[in-house]
Amino acid sequence: MKIVKYFMAAALVTTVSAGMVAEAADKAKKDPMQIVRGAKSWAQTCSRCHNMRSPKELTDEEWEVSATHMRVRANIPGNVVRDIIVFLKASNNEKVKK
């Protein structure tokens, strides 16, 4: 029973984050300042606990997962996370090769 609840929760988080990212992409087209807010939020919020990574260090998909995870762990507001994701995606214009 616990496994079923875990998978249901994981599916819900995945669905919500996918919708959040799509909404962020649409909003970025309408609000060019979102990238600027995202850059500032990324520098101020993430650097509190982490060394800053280059936006090109991870793929867009990996940044989405990381940002969604940190939204939960660090209690970051949704609008701030959306701005950060848009900034990271805009800054990550090359594919990461591993």
Helices and strands as residue ranges (DSSP letters): H 2-30, H 33-41, I 42-46, G 55-57, H 60-74, H 78-91
